[in-house]
Amino acid sequence: MFDHEKLDAYRVSIEFIAWVHALLDELPRIGRPSAIKHLDESSTSVALNMAEGNGKRSIADRVRYLEIARGSALEYAACLDVLVVRKKLSSDTALAGKTMLVRVVSMLTKLIERLLNQSSTSTSTSTSTTGRR
């Protein structure tokens, strides 16, 4: 098992991809608004950015990719809102997808904060051992 597969946020993002795929199969292919096309074309970016970021050696690189994944999850939530307003998706259906996305965003936020705290702790430890700030 790869390290990114151990992340709960990654597993929930994979659930979201499956949910989006099933949703898109139910919607007509003709006349799809751009929000549907956007979901279809980029629904995997949350999981892909988590996997790539988790493989980076530096904390700054990991955080950058995790921030991108977090931003993509927020963007997908907005796509669902757009689809509800355009009457292409029911509020209840959108809520099911947004519930998964809230979980992903929350977990990513906590992971990013933990990494940033780890980074600041290791920086302050290394400056205190050298006597410099």
C-alpha positions as CSV (number, residue, x, y, z in Angstrom):
1,M,0.0,0.0,0.0
2,F,1.3,3.5,-0.9
3,D,1.4,6.2,1.8
4,H,-1.3,8.3,0.1
5,E,-3.7,5.3,0.2
6,K,-3.5,5.4,4.0
7,L,-4.9,8.9,4.1
8,D,-8.6,9.0,5.0
9,A,-8.9,12.1,2.8
10,Y,-7.6,10.2,-0.2
11,R,-10.1,7.4,0.4
12,V,-13.0,9.8,0.6
13,S,-11.9,11.6,-2.5
14,I,-11.9,8.2,-4.3
15,E,-15.5,7.7,-3.1
16,F,-16.3,11.1,-4.5
17,I,-14.9,10.2,-7.9
18,A,-17.1,7.1,-7.9
19,W,-20.1,9.2,-6.9
20,V,-19.4,11.7,-9.7
21,H,-19.0,9.0,-12.2
22,A,-22.4,7.4,-11.3
23,L,-24.0,10.9,-11.3
24,L,-22.6,11.7,-14.7
25,D,-23.9,8.4,-16.1
26,E,-27.4,9.5,-15.1
27,L,-27.3,12.9,-16.8
28,P,-27.9,13.5,-20.5
29,R,-24.8,13.9,-22.6
30,I,-26.2,16.6,-24.8
31,G,-26.5,20.1,-23.6
32,R,-24.3,19.7,-20.5
33,P,-23.4,22.9,-18.7
34,S,-19.8,23.7,-18.2
35,A,-20.0,22.8,-14.5
36,I,-20.9,19.2,-15.5
37,K,-18.0,19.1,-18.0
38,H,-15.7,20.5,-15.4
39,L,-16.7,17.8,-12.9
40,D,-16.3,15.2,-15.5
41,E,-12.9,16.3,-16.7
42,S,-11.3,17.2,-13.4
43,S,-13.0,15.1,-10.7
44,T,-9.8,13.2,-10.2
45,S,-7.5,16.1,-9.4
46,V,-8.2,16.0,-5.6
47,A,-7.0,12.4,-5.4
48,L,-4.1,12.9,-7.8
49,N,-2.8,16.0,-6.1
50,M,-2.9,14.2,-2.7
51,A,-1.0,11.3,-4.1
52,E,1.6,13.4,-5.7
53,G,2.0,15.7,-2.8
54,N,2.3,12.9,-0.3
55,G,5.2,11.6,-2.3
56,K,7.2,14.9,-2.0
57,R,10.1,15.0,0.3
58,S,9.9,18.6,1.5
59,I,7.1,19.7,3.7
60,A,6.6,22.9,1.6
61,D,6.1,20.8,-1.5
62,R,3.7,18.4,0.3
63,V,1.7,21.4,1.6
64,R,1.5,23.0,-1.8
65,Y,0.0,19.9,-3.4
66,L,-2.4,19.3,-0.5
67,E,-3.5,23.0,-0.8
68,I,-4.2,22.4,-4.5
69,A,-6.2,19.3,-3.6
70,R,-8.2,21.3,-1.0
71,G,-8.9,24.1,-3.5
72,S,-10.1,21.6,-6.0
73,A,-12.5,20.1,-3.5
74,L,-13.9,23.5,-2.8
75,E,-14.2,24.1,-6.5
76,Y,-16.2,20.9,-6.9
77,A,-18.6,22.0,-4.2
78,A,-19.2,25.2,-6.2
79,C,-19.8,23.2,-9.3
80,L,-22.5,21.3,-7.4
81,D,-24.1,24.6,-6.3
82,V,-24.1,25.8,-9.9
83,L,-25.8,22.6,-11.1
84,V,-28.5,23.0,-8.4
85,V,-29.2,26.6,-9.5
86,R,-29.4,25.5,-13.1
87,K,-31.8,22.8,-12.1
88,K,-29.6,20.0,-13.4
89,L,-29.2,18.5,-10.0
90,S,-31.4,18.3,-6.9
91,S,-30.4,19.9,-3.7
92,D,-30.4,16.5,-2.0
93,T,-28.1,15.0,-4.5
94,A,-25.7,17.9,-4.3
95,L,-25.8,17.6,-0.5
96,A,-24.6,14.0,-0.7
97,G,-21.6,15.0,-2.8
98,K,-20.9,18.1,-0.7
99,T,-20.9,16.0,2.4
100,M,-18.0,13.9,1.1
101,L,-16.2,17.1,0.0
102,V,-16.7,18.7,3.5
103,R,-15.0,15.6,4.9
104,V,-12.1,15.8,2.4
105,V,-11.6,19.6,3.0
106,S,-11.7,19.2,6.8
107,M,-9.1,16.3,6.7
108,L,-6.9,18.1,4.3
109,T,-7.0,21.3,6.4
110,K,-6.0,19.3,9.5
111,L,-3.2,17.5,7.6
112,I,-1.9,20.8,6.2
113,E,-1.9,22.4,9.7
114,R,-0.1,19.4,11.1
115,L,2.6,19.6,8.4
116,L,3.0,23.3,8.9
117,N,3.3,22.9,12.7
118,Q,5.8,20.1,12.1
119,S,7.8,22.4,9.8
120,S,7.8,25.3,12.2
121,T,8.8,23.0,15.1
122,S,11.7,21.5,13.2
123,T,12.8,25.0,12.1
124,S,12.7,26.4,15.6
125,T,14.5,23.3,16.9
126,S,17.3,23.7,14.3
127,T,17.7,27.4,15.0
128,S,17.8,27.0,18.7
129,T,20.5,24.3,18.5
130,T,22.7,26.5,16.3
131,G,22.1,29.5,18.5
132,R,20.8,31.6,15.6
133,R,17.3,32.8,14.8
